[in-house]
Amino acid sequence: MHTDKKNRLIMKNRFTLITIFLLLLCYGNAYSDIAFVANVNGNWELFLADDNGKNPAQLTNTLYDEKDPCWSWDKKRIVYATSDGNLNIVDIDSRETFQIAVGKKKTPKITPCFSPDGDKLAFVSTRSGIMEIWIKDMKSGKVRRLRPFGESVVECKDVAW
């Protein structure tokens, strides 16, 4: 009987730890819950704010418009598109931004998002002449077209993982 009570306590503690871990994973830092773009000074820039809309923090200041921000699943990075056709990632802790090579610079790329493991990026591009979903493997650097309808010509947009 004593062993059964001990096992229930262990399971309860494991459940509590797993719940805390999942909450941290989903909500991350309370300050940086919401990523958005705003046109404060004539240009769309990337910002963070708490979930009450307070404490806005500007992450970018470029000549281009930022758009379509998407959090990584671990809440450490945000990927976003820019009006010059690039995709960029900003590291939340360091505020360092870097560009992701995904093809011709002037070809529009929109709605980027991370895979759950963070190893891939999905995005929409018109590099083939129509809007299609593309996947970039962040480890190998390879980019491939996703063809959910086989060889049929079907435009796709608004990708999310």
Buried (B, 14 or more C-beta within 10 A) or exposed (E): EEEEEEEEEEEEEEEEEEEEEEEEEEEBEEBBBBBBBBEEEEBBBBBBBBEEEEEEEEBBEBEBBBBBBBBBBBBBBBBBBBBEBBBBBBBBEEEEBEEBEBBEEEEBBBBBBBBEEEEBBBBBBBBEEEBBBBBBEBEEEEBEEEEEEEEEEEEBEEBEE
